[in-house]
Amino acid sequence: MKSFLVLVMLSAVLIRGCCSPPARIEPNLPNEALGWKFREEMGVRVLGSFLLHRGETTSNGKIQVRVVDIYPGDSCAEAASYLRNPSAKLQFIRLSDQQVLCENRFYEGQSGNLRCGLSLSEFDVLGINISAVNLKDGWVFFELLS
């Protein structure tokens, strides 16, 4: 019986070991200028760069972006999968009527379309670049793209 218990415990440790979270070095605060400041870089139109903590918002008077929550990555996901990266759930709200237009989870290192349909195109918000997620301090650094 004792050897069976040891075998079960060893198996549990080995199985969990494959999914142990890797040592993570949290990103530093960015040095970039923050806010709704339009710029164009190599043909990419950036509406602004933002650093928001969990629960914080930013707005340009027409649309508001809110960080709903921040999540660690899934250490059991495949090695090259973006699911291993930490992520943030963002909400996009039209200020005129407080309508939530989009709520999605975005992963660190992810760049591309917002996957929100046409609801944000009226505000010229078409894409996002998630540059960094800091789990320890609870913030996300991202850019909105046009």
Backbone hydrogen bonds, N-H to C=O, Kabsch-Sander energy under -0.5 kcal/mol:
donor,donor_aa,acceptor,acceptor_aa,energy
5,L,1,M,-2.2
6,V,2,K,-2.2
7,L,3,S,-2.3
8,V,4,F,-2.5
9,M,5,L,-2.5
10,L,6,V,-2.7
11,S,7,L,-2.4
12,A,8,V,-2.2
13,V,9,M,-2.2
14,L,10,L,-2.5
15,I,11,S,-2.7
16,R,12,A,-2.4
17,G,13,V,-2.1
18,C,14,L,-1.0
18,C,15,I,-0.7
19,C,16,R,-1.3
20,S,17,G,-0.9
26,E,24,R,-0.7
35,G,49,S,-3.8
37,K,35,G,-2.0
38,F,36,W,-0.5
39,R,46,V,-2.1
41,E,44,V,-2.6
44,V,41,E,-2.2
45,R,43,G,-0.5
46,V,39,R,-3.1
46,V,44,V,-0.7
47,L,45,R,-0.5
47,L,144,L,-2.7
48,G,144,L,-1.0
49,S,35,G,-1.3
50,F,142,F,-3.1
52,L,140,V,-2.2
54,R,138,G,-1.9
55,G,67,V,-3.1
56,E,53,H,-2.5
58,T,65,V,-1.8
60,N,63,I,-1.6
64,Q,93,I,-2.9
65,V,58,T,-3.0
66,R,91,Q,-2.5
67,V,56,E,-2.2
68,V,66,R,-0.9
68,V,89,K,-2.7
69,D,89,K,-1.0
71,Y,87,S,-2.9
74,D,83,L,-2.9
75,S,73,G,-0.9
77,A,74,D,-1.8
81,S,78,E,-1.7
84,R,81,S,-1.5
85,N,82,Y,-1.7
87,S,71,Y,-2.4
88,A,106,F,-2.7
89,K,69,D,-2.6
90,L,88,A,-0.6
90,L,104,N,-2.7
91,Q,66,R,-2.5
92,F,102,C,-2.9
93,I,64,Q,-2.9
93,I,91,Q,-0.5
94,R,99,Q,-2.9
95,L,62,K,-2.3
95,L,93,I,-0.5
96,S,62,K,-0.5
97,D,94,R,-0.6
98,Q,94,R,-1.2
99,Q,94,R,-0.7
101,L,92,F,-2.9
101,L,99,Q,-0.7
102,C,92,F,-1.4
104,N,90,L,-1.8
106,F,88,A,-3.0
108,E,86,P,-2.9
109,G,130,I,-2.8
110,Q,107,Y,-2.4
112,G,128,I,-2.4
114,L,126,L,-1.4
119,S,116,C,-1.0
121,S,118,L,-1.3
122,E,118,L,-0.6
123,F,120,L,-1.6
124,D,121,S,-1.7
125,V,120,L,-1.8
126,L,124,D,-0.8
126,L,145,L,-2.7
127,G,145,L,-2.0
128,I,112,G,-2.7
129,N,143,E,-2.2
130,I,110,Q,-3.0
131,S,129,N,-1.0
131,S,141,F,-1.5
132,A,141,F,-1.7
134,N,139,W,-3.0
135,L,133,V,-0.7
138,G,134,N,-1.2
139,W,134,N,-1.6
140,V,52,L,-2.4
141,F,132,A,-3.1
142,F,50,F,-2.5
142,F,140,V,-0.5
143,E,129,N,-2.1
144,L,48,G,-1.9
145,L,127,G,-2.8
146,S,45,R,-3.0
